[in-house]
Amino acid sequence: MTKFNKILSLLILISMIVSCGKDKETNFTLKGSIKGLKKGVVYLQKDGDSTIIDLDSMTITGQPEFKLQTTIEEPILLYLKLFKNDGEEHYIPFFADKGVTTIKTSLNKFNYDAEINGSKQQDLLNEYTKVMSKFNDQNLSLIEANFLAQKENDSIAVDSLNKVSETLMKRKYSYTIQFALNHKDNMIAPYLALYEIPSANPIYIDSVYNGLTEDIKQSFYGKKLEEVIANRSSDE
């Protein structure tokens, strides 16, 4: 038996144990497929206090489809993890809400080919990341141009490119802040403030929090944002 088969057998056993002990009354289901995957294990995970927590798992042995389930209290970011014994981590983050979410992707481009459909929060995250990818593409082009300018000792071009890069970063932050402000009644707002612009001017972070509807302030990410602001204030 090869090393991979031994590992896979162990994971299958763990998966069966998890499945047997799993609460049958679940309110969230993740369905999907991974084109090209013949062998591996998929996990449904969430962030814990100091580690990643496995919520469900399924062994892939020929079939590309998978189904994972758990129970959630409110919309929250979860992860689809793929283990295929290649020494690398393969994760797809997504916003889950009660009901069904689908993820279709491929083995070769697990993260980049992911098509995610499900919650309202995920729809907004899709919209946001689509714009962010354009900013990131522009940033990569600037990095490449800056590298060439430095190689040619063109200080004027380097200074100019640095200014353009700073402007692009400001635009990126501005878009994120405005996106959060425009969706103050959705969990996406405090989430973006927490994880996409944590180093932004505190005035803008406060504006995002103060603009949240009351139910979003009482949500998981709303409370985390409130805690961050409170800790910052106590340090000042």
C-alpha positions in Angstrom: 0.0 0.0 0.0 1.4 3.4 -1.0 1.9 6.2 1.5 -0.9 8.2 -0.1 -3.3 5.2 0.1 -2.5 4.8 3.8 -3.2 8.5 4.4 -6.4 8.3 2.4 -7.6 5.2 4.3 -7.0 7.0 7.6 -8.9 10.0 6.3 -11.8 7.8 5.2 -12.0 6.3 8.7 -12.0 9.7 10.3 -14.6 10.9 7.8 -16.8 7.9 8.7 -16.4 8.6 12.4 -17.3 12.3 11.9 -20.3 11.4 9.8 -21.6 8.9 12.4 -21.4 11.5 15.2 -22.8 14.3 13.2 -26.1 15.8 14.2 -28.7 14.9 11.6 -30.6 18.1 12.1 -28.5 20.5 10.0 -29.6 23.8 8.4 -26.7 24.4 6.0 -25.7 22.3 3.0 -22.7 22.8 0.7 -23.0 21.0 -2.6 -20.6 21.1 -5.5 -18.2 19.4 -7.8 -14.4 19.5 -8.5 -13.7 18.7 -12.2 -10.8 16.4 -12.6 -10.5 15.2 -9.0 -10.3 11.4 -8.7 -9.0 11.0 -5.2 -8.9 13.3 -2.2 -10.9 14.5 0.8 -13.0 17.7 1.0 -13.6 19.5 4.3 -16.1 22.1 5.5 -14.3 24.3 8.0 -14.7 27.4 10.0 -12.3 29.7 12.1 -12.0 28.7 15.7 -10.4 30.8 18.5 -6.9 29.6 17.7 -7.3 27.0 15.0 -9.4 25.8 12.1 -12.4 23.6 13.0 -13.6 20.8 10.8 -17.4 20.7 10.5 -17.8 17.9 8.0 -15.8 15.9 5.5 -16.2 13.6 2.5 -13.9 11.3 0.7 -13.7 11.6 -3.1 -13.1 8.3 -4.8 -13.9 8.8 -8.4 -17.0 10.9 -8.2 -16.5 14.7 -8.7 -19.6 15.7 -6.7 -19.6 16.3 -2.9 -22.1 17.2 -0.2 -21.2 18.6 3.2 -23.5 19.7 6.0 -23.5 21.6 9.3 -25.5 23.8 11.5 -25.0 27.6 11.7 -26.6 30.2 13.8 -26.2 33.2 11.4 -24.3 34.1 8.2 -20.6 33.3 8.6 -17.5 32.8 6.5 -16.7 29.1 6.0 -14.0 27.3 4.0 -14.1 24.5 1.5 -10.7 22.7 1.9 -9.3 20.1 -0.5 -6.7 17.6 0.6 -4.9 15.8 -2.2 -1.6 15.0 -0.7 0.5 17.4 -2.7 2.0 19.3 0.2 -0.1 22.5 -0.5 -3.1 24.0 1.2 -6.2 24.4 -1.0 -9.0 26.6 0.4 -12.0 28.4 -1.0 -13.6 30.9 1.5 -17.3 31.6 1.1 -20.1 33.2 3.0 -22.6 30.7 4.2 -26.2 31.2 5.3 -29.0 28.8 6.3 -30.0 26.8 3.2 -27.9 25.6 0.3 -24.7 26.9 -1.3 -23.1 25.4 -4.4 -19.4 25.5 -5.4 -18.2 24.3 -8.8 -14.5 24.4 -9.5 -11.7 22.4 -11.1 -8.7 20.4 -9.7 -6.1 22.4 -11.6 -7.4 25.8 -10.6 -9.2 25.0 -7.4 -9.3 28.6 -6.1 -9.5 30.6 -9.3 -12.2 28.6 -11.1 -14.6 28.5 -8.2 -18.2 29.5 -9.0 -20.1 30.1 -5.8 -23.8 30.6 -5.5 -25.9 30.7 -2.3 -26.3 33.4 0.2 -26.9 37.2 -0.2 -23.7 37.8 1.6 -21.8 35.6 -1.0 -23.4 37.5 -3.9 -22.1 40.8 -2.5 -18.7 39.2 -1.8 -18.6 38.0 -5.4 -19.4 41.6 -6.6 -16.7 43.0 -4.3 -14.0 40.5 -5.2 -14.7 41.0 -8.9 -13.7 44.7 -8.6 -10.8 43.9 -6.2 -9.4 41.6 -8.8 -9.2 44.5 -11.3 -7.3 46.6 -8.7 -5.0 43.7 -8.0 -4.3 43.2 -11.7 -3.4 46.9 -12.0 -1.1 46.6 -8.9 0.7 43.7 -10.5 1.3 45.7 -13.6 2.7 48.6 -11.6 5.0 46.2 -9.6 6.3 44.8 -12.9 6.8 48.3 -14.4 8.5 49.5 -11.2 10.9 46.5 -11.3 11.9 47.3 -14.9 12.4 51.0 -14.0 14.7 50.2 -11.1 16.6 47.8 -13.3 17.2 50.6 -15.7 18.0 53.1 -12.9 15.2 55.3 -14.0 14.5 57.2 -10.8 12.0 59.6 -12.4 9.9 56.6 -13.6 10.2 54.9 -10.2 8.9 58.0 -8.4 6.1 58.4 -10.8 5.1 54.7 -10.5 5.2 54.9 -6.7 2.8 57.8 -6.8 0.4 55.9 -9.1 0.7 52.9 -6.7 -0.2 55.1 -3.7 -3.2 56.5 -5.6 -4.4 53.0 -6.6 -4.2 51.9 -2.9 -6.2 54.9 -1.8 -8.8 54.1 -4.5 -8.9 50.4 -3.3 -9.5 51.5 0.3 -12.0 54.1 -0.8 -14.0 51.5 -2.8 -14.0 49.1 0.2 -15.2 51.7 2.6 -17.9 52.9 0.3 -19.0 49.4 -0.4 -19.4 48.7 3.3 -21.3 51.9 3.9 -23.6 51.1 1.0 -24.4 47.7 2.5 -24.8 48.6 6.2 -27.7 46.2 6.5 -25.6 43.2 5.5 -23.0 41.1 7.3 -20.5 42.0 4.5 -20.1 45.5 5.9 -18.4 44.6 9.3 -16.6 41.7 7.6 -14.9 44.0 5.1 -14.0 46.5 7.8 -12.4 43.7 9.9 -10.5 41.8 7.2 -10.0 44.0 4.1 -9.1 47.4 5.6 -8.0 46.8 9.2 -5.3 49.5 8.8 -7.5 52.1 7.4 -8.0 55.5 9.1 -9.9 54.8 12.4 -12.4 57.5 11.4 -13.6 55.4 8.4 -13.7 52.2 10.4 -15.9 54.0 13.0 -18.1 55.3 10.2 -18.7 51.8 9.0 -19.6 50.5 12.4 -21.8 53.5 13.3 -23.7 53.1 10.1 -24.6 49.5 10.7 -28.2 48.6 11.3 -28.8 47.4 14.9 -29.2 43.7 14.0 -25.9 43.7 12.1 -24.2 45.4 15.1 -25.5 42.4 17.1 -24.2 39.9 14.6 -21.0 37.9 14.9 -18.9 40.2 12.8 -20.6 43.3 14.1 -19.6 42.4 17.7 -16.1 41.6 16.6 -15.8 45.0 14.9 -17.1 46.7 18.1 -14.5 44.8 20.1 -11.7 45.9 17.8 -12.8 49.6 18.1 -13.1 49.3 21.9 -9.6 47.8 22.2 -8.2 50.5 20.0 -9.8 53.2 22.0 -8.4 51.8 25.3 -4.9 51.8 23.8 -5.1 55.5 22.8 
